[in-house]
């Protein structure tokens, strides 16, 4: 009887530990989704070519952002369902809500600055702006996720900062390195270490 009581107590402690762990981290960041986003970004960098003042270049990358965003939302949902991670964004203090509240402001700033850069004929500087602000969004949202996510965000921020001070003709290579390469590398790390 004492052995069964001891085993039952250990099961309860394990359940409490796992519940607390899930409550503090948003673990539904998609590894394989990140890899897929990286692949589409590499294709887009090839199609778009170097940044220029054309709306074609901007619209090509905005279409890529829509594709990548769709991949992210779909794979986050699938991973959350598979792992039992709640995605309640509008109630409570869930990890998903904290992640979203930290992620959205820098992302929204990127949207506003895109309009400003296009209006001011600074579209050739958008790669640095987008990489820097996306990195900021990932780093701040990643504060509520597994450790590798904010590190990925910091890598995007460094790459974006370098891109802002580099020749504009290299812009699509920076986009490929960030939205392509960093997503693929960190996607593999997340998939391997944190379950897809």
N, C-alpha and C positions, 0 to 999 in steps of 0.2 A: 504493500500500500504506500509506504513512504517513497518508493522509487517512482510509482506512477504520479504521485503528487509533485515530486521533483521534476519529472519530465513535463508535466502539465505547466508548471511554473516557468520552465525554460521556454516552452512554446509561447506562452503569454508575453514573456520578455522579448522574444524574437519578433513577435507581431507588433509590439509597441515600438521597438527600435525601427522596424521597417516603415511603419506608419509615420513616425517622426521624420525619418529620412525623406520620404515622399512629400511630406508637408513643407520641407524647407527648400527643396530644389525642383526646378522645372526640368524634368528629364526627357521631355518629348521633343527635344531638338533633334531633327532628323539627319542622321548621318548619310544614308543612301540618297535622301532628298538633296542634301548638299552636294553630293557627287553629281547628281543629275543636273542641278542648277549650274554647276561648274562646266559641265559638258555643253550645255546650251549657251553659256557665256563665251566659251571658246569659239563656238560656231558663229556667234554674233560678232565677235571681234574680227573674225575673218571676213564676214559679210560687210561690216560697216567701214572698215579701213580706218585711216587716221581721222581724228576729229577735224571737222571743218565748220564753217558757219552755216551749213545747210540744215534745214529742218529734216531732211532725209536721215542724216546721221543721228539726230536727237530722237526722232520717231523710231528708228531701228532699235535703239537702246531702251526706249520706253516700252516698246513691244517685248523686248527681252525681260524687262522688269516685271511685266504682267505675267509672262510665262513662268519666270522664276518664282514669283509670288504665289502663283497657282500651285506649282510643285511644292513649295514650302507648306502651304496650308493643307494640301492633301496629305503629304507625308507626316506632318505634325499630327493631324487627326488620326491617321492610321497607327502611328507609333503610340499615341496616347491611349487609344482603344486597346491595342495589344498589351500595353503595360499596365493598364488600369489607372492611368494618370488622369485626374479630373481636369477638364478644360473650361471650368466655370469662369468666364471673364467678367460677368456683371454682378456677381454676388460674392460676399465673403472675402477672405484674404488668401485665396488659393495661389500657389506658385505661378500658375499660368497668368493670373491677373497681374501679379507683381511684375512678371517678365514683360507683359504687354505694356503696362503703364510706364516702365522704364525704357522700352524699345521705341514706342511711338513718337515721343517728342523730337528726338534727333532725326527720325525718319521724316516727320512732318516738316522739319526745318529744311531737309533736302529737297522736298517738293517745292517749297516756297522759293528757295535759292535757285532751283532749276528755272523757274519762271523769270526770276531776276536776271540770271546769267543769259538766258535766251534774249530777253528784251534789251540787254546791254551789249549784245553781240560778243559775249564771252563764252560761247558754247565750246570753244576749244579748251577751256579750263574746267569743263564739267567733269572729266574723269577724276581729277584730284578732289573736287568737291564731293562727288558721289561716293568715292572710296572712303574719304575721311568721315563723312556723316553716316554712311552705312556702318563703318567700323565703330563709330561712337554708339550707334543704336545697338549693335551686337554686344559691345563691351558693357553698356549699362544694363541692357536686358539680361546679359549673361551673368551679371552679379547674382541673379536668382537661379542660376543653372549650374551645370557641372563645370568644373574648373577650366576645361579646355575651351569653352565658349567665349569667356571674356579675353582669353589669350588670342583667340582668332580675331576678335574685335580689335585688339591692340595692333595686330599685324596689318589689318585693313587700314587703321589710322596712320601707321607709319608709311605704308605704301601710298596712301592718298596725299600725305604731306610731301613726300618725295615727288609725286606726280605734279603737284602744284608748282614746283620750282624746276621742272624739267622741260625740255623742248616739247611743244604742243604736238609735234608729229609722232611722238611716242605714246600719246594718249591711249590708243587702242591696245598697245602692248601692256600698259598698266592695267587697263580694264581686263584683259585676258589673264594677267598674272593674279589680280585680285579676285574678281568675280568668277574667273575660271579656276586658276591654280589653287588659290587659298581654299575655295569651297571644296575642291576635290581632295586636297590633302587633309583638311580638318574633317571633311565628311567621312573619309576612311577611318580617321582616328576615332570619331564619335561612333561610327557603326561598329568598329571592332571592340571598343571599350565600354560602350553604353547601350548596346543592343539595337543596332539598326538605326 
